[in-house]
């Protein structure tokens, strides 16, 4: 997760995102969209935690979407829309 963002974030900042990543997964489990999950990230100051806040709502929304994608890949890949095909957690293809 540290190398997903530009500039890369610290390991400590990425660890601080774990609770938000879990909230993203919970939102996805409830059927919420990526945009709704990004709103959770923004409300939880996830963009600022990474030190990537720009002050631009459009720029921060885009970064929040990147956090949603990284979170779903790391913690609930079955909900990541960028992956082709079904994902079964705990399996290796």
C-alpha positions in Angstrom: 0.0 0.0 0.0 2.9 2.3 0.5 3.8 2.4 -3.2 0.3 2.8 -4.5 0.3 6.6 -4.1 2.4 9.4 -5.5 4.4 10.3 -3.7 4.7 6.9 -1.9 3.4 7.0 1.7 5.1 5.8 4.8 4.5 2.5 6.3 3.2 4.2 9.4 0.6 6.2 7.5 -0.5 3.1 5.6 -1.0 1.3 8.9 -3.1 4.2 10.1 -5.5 3.5 7.2 -6.2 0.0 8.3 -9.4 0.9 10.3 -10.6 3.0 7.3 -9.8 0.1 5.0 -12.0 -2.2 7.2 -14.8 0.4 7.0 -14.5 0.4 3.2 -14.9 -3.4 3.3 -17.9 -3.1 5.6 -19.5 -0.6 3.2 -18.9 -2.8 0.2 -20.5 -5.7 2.1 -23.6 -3.6 2.6 -23.6 -3.0 -1.1 -22.4 0.6 -1.1 -20.6 1.9 -4.2 -17.0 2.9 -4.5 -18.0 6.5 -4.4 -19.9 6.0 -1.1 -16.8 4.2 0.3 -14.6 7.1 -0.9 -16.9 9.4 1.2 -16.1 7.3 4.2 -12.4 7.7 3.5 -12.8 11.4 3.2 -14.8 11.7 6.4 -12.2 9.7 8.2 -9.4 12.0 6.9 -7.7 9.1 5.0 -6.3 11.4 2.4 -4.8 13.7 5.0 -3.4 10.8 7.0 -1.4 9.9 3.9 -0.2 13.4 3.6 -1.8 13.7 0.1 -4.6 16.3 0.8 -4.5 18.9 -1.9 -7.2 21.2 -0.8 -9.1 20.5 -4.0 -12.2 18.5 -3.5 -11.8 16.8 -6.9 -8.2 15.9 -6.2 -8.9 14.6 -2.8 -11.9 12.6 -4.1 -9.6 11.0 -6.7 -7.1 10.1 -4.0 -9.9 8.7 -1.8 -11.0 6.4 -4.7 -7.3 5.2 -4.9 -7.5 4.4 -1.2 -10.8 2.5 -1.8 -9.1 0.5 -4.5 -6.0 -0.2 -2.5 -8.2 -1.1 0.5 -10.3 -3.6 -1.4 -7.3 -5.2 -2.9 -5.6 -5.6 0.4 -8.6 -6.4 2.7 -11.6 -7.5 0.6 -10.5 -8.2 -3.0 -13.8 -9.8 -3.8 -15.3 -6.3 -3.9 -12.6 -4.7 -6.1 -14.1 -3.8 -9.5 -10.7 -3.5 -11.1 -10.0 -7.2 -10.9 -11.3 -9.4 -13.7 -13.2 -12.5 -12.6 -14.4 -13.8 -9.3 -12.1 -13.6 -6.2 -12.3 -16.1 -3.4 -10.5 -14.8 -0.3 -7.7 -17.1 0.9 -7.0 -18.7 -2.5 -4.1 -18.3 -4.9 -4.6 -18.6 -8.6 
